[in-house]
Amino acid sequence: EAMIQYIADAMFQEVDAALIFDLFHEDVLALLQLSAGEEYDAMIESLNVELEATIETLNGVEWDYEVVILEETALNDDEVAELQAMYDEAMMDIIVEEGVSVEAQIVLSSGDQEEAQDLSVVFTLVDGEWYLDPAAMSGVI
């Protein structure tokens, strides 16, 4: 739940996509930066513009947000193996110990109005640390 709250804070309080990328395993982030090259900063800026546009749709209204976890499911052995195969294919020295899929909503509220944004992510346990899996993010940015 703390990692989902961190994502929500990055999206709606800090408005900084780079903070979300900080949840990726360092090898994943390094590969992303390498593959994006000089375009990495522009990619982050573009994502930040999308986040800002989402906030602007609120038209300057005072609003708050909360995270609601709808479902948290441990990945089965086959799903963990699929994630592992993806990392192996990318030639990353990452061993996925386990994973969890989280379905959540970020509920934006202002007075009696509410708007929910669905969020679906997978976290992987690698070397005893949890990381956001970039291939399994929906609704994050």
C-alpha positions as CSV (number, residue, x, y, z in Angstrom):
1,E,0.0,0.0,0.0
2,A,2.9,2.4,0.7
3,M,4.2,2.0,-2.8
4,I,0.8,2.7,-4.3
5,Q,0.5,5.8,-2.1
6,Y,4.0,6.8,-3.3
7,I,2.8,6.5,-6.9
8,A,-0.3,8.6,-6.2
9,D,1.8,11.3,-4.4
10,A,4.2,11.4,-7.4
11,M,1.3,11.8,-9.8
12,F,-0.9,14.3,-7.9
13,Q,1.2,16.0,-5.3
14,E,4.7,16.2,-6.8
15,V,3.7,15.8,-10.4
16,D,7.0,14.1,-11.2
17,A,7.1,11.0,-13.4
18,A,10.8,10.5,-12.5
19,L,9.7,9.6,-8.9
20,I,7.6,6.7,-10.3
21,F,10.6,5.6,-12.4
22,D,12.6,5.5,-9.1
23,L,10.5,2.5,-8.1
24,F,12.0,0.4,-11.0
25,H,14.9,-1.9,-10.3
26,E,18.1,0.0,-10.9
27,D,19.0,-2.3,-13.8
28,V,15.6,-1.7,-15.4
29,L,16.0,2.0,-15.0
30,A,19.6,1.9,-16.4
31,L,18.3,0.0,-19.5
32,L,15.5,2.5,-20.0
33,Q,17.8,5.4,-19.8
34,L,20.3,3.7,-22.2
35,S,17.6,2.8,-24.7
36,A,16.0,6.3,-24.5
37,G,19.4,8.0,-24.7
38,E,19.2,11.7,-25.0
39,E,15.4,11.4,-25.3
40,Y,15.1,10.3,-21.6
41,D,14.7,13.7,-20.2
42,A,12.2,14.7,-22.9
43,M,10.3,11.5,-22.1
44,I,10.1,12.4,-18.4
45,E,9.0,16.0,-19.3
46,S,6.3,14.6,-21.7
47,L,5.0,12.4,-19.0
48,N,5.0,15.3,-16.5
49,V,3.0,17.4,-19.1
50,E,0.4,14.5,-19.1
51,L,0.2,14.5,-15.3
52,E,-0.2,18.3,-15.3
53,A,-3.0,18.1,-17.9
54,T,-4.8,15.6,-15.7
55,I,-4.6,18.1,-12.7
56,E,-5.6,21.0,-14.9
57,T,-8.9,19.3,-15.8
58,L,-9.8,19.9,-12.1
59,N,-10.0,23.6,-13.1
60,G,-8.1,24.9,-10.0
61,V,-10.7,23.5,-7.7
62,E,-9.6,22.5,-4.2
63,W,-9.3,18.7,-4.2
64,D,-7.8,15.9,-2.3
65,Y,-7.0,12.3,-3.2
66,E,-6.9,8.9,-1.5
67,V,-5.7,5.5,-2.5
68,V,-8.1,2.6,-2.3
69,I,-6.7,-0.9,-2.7
70,L,-9.3,-3.0,-4.5
71,E,-7.4,-6.3,-4.8
72,E,-3.9,-7.6,-4.0
73,T,-3.0,-11.0,-5.5
74,A,0.2,-12.9,-5.2
75,L,1.5,-14.1,-8.6
76,N,1.6,-17.8,-9.2
77,D,4.7,-19.7,-10.2
78,D,3.8,-19.4,-13.9
79,E,3.3,-15.6,-13.7
80,V,6.6,-15.2,-11.9
81,A,8.3,-17.4,-14.5
82,E,6.9,-15.1,-17.3
83,L,8.3,-12.1,-15.5
84,Q,11.6,-13.8,-15.1
85,A,11.7,-14.8,-18.8
86,M,11.2,-11.1,-19.7
87,Y,14.2,-10.1,-17.6
88,D,16.3,-13.0,-18.9
89,E,15.4,-12.0,-22.5
90,A,16.6,-8.5,-21.8
91,M,19.8,-10.0,-20.4
92,M,19.3,-8.5,-17.0
93,D,20.8,-10.0,-13.9
94,I,17.5,-9.9,-12.0
95,I,16.1,-12.9,-10.2
96,V,12.4,-12.5,-9.4
97,E,11.7,-14.1,-6.1
98,E,7.9,-13.4,-6.1
99,G,5.4,-10.9,-7.4
100,V,2.1,-9.3,-6.5
101,S,-0.5,-7.7,-8.7
102,V,-2.4,-4.7,-7.2
103,E,-5.6,-3.3,-8.4
104,A,-6.3,0.1,-6.9
105,Q,-8.1,3.4,-7.4
106,I,-6.9,6.9,-6.8
107,V,-10.1,8.8,-5.7
108,L,-9.9,12.5,-6.4
109,S,-12.5,14.4,-4.4
110,S,-13.7,18.0,-4.1
111,G,-16.8,18.7,-2.0
112,D,-19.4,16.2,-3.0
113,Q,-17.7,15.4,-6.3
114,E,-15.5,12.4,-6.8
115,E,-13.5,11.0,-9.7
116,A,-11.7,7.7,-9.6
117,Q,-8.6,6.7,-11.6
118,D,-8.0,3.0,-11.9
119,L,-4.5,1.7,-11.3
120,S,-3.2,-1.7,-12.1
121,V,0.4,-2.6,-11.3
122,V,2.7,-5.5,-10.6
123,F,5.5,-5.4,-8.0
124,T,8.4,-7.8,-8.0
125,L,10.5,-8.9,-5.1
126,V,14.2,-8.9,-6.1
127,D,17.0,-9.4,-3.6
128,G,14.6,-8.8,-0.8
129,E,13.4,-5.4,-2.2
130,W,10.1,-4.6,-3.9
131,Y,10.1,-2.9,-7.3
132,L,7.5,-1.6,-9.7
133,D,7.5,-3.7,-12.9
134,P,7.4,-1.3,-15.9
135,A,5.8,-3.8,-18.2
136,A,2.8,-4.2,-16.1
137,M,1.5,-0.7,-15.3
138,S,-1.9,0.6,-16.3
139,G,-3.3,3.9,-15.3
140,V,0.0,5.1,-13.7
141,I,0.8,7.8,-16.2
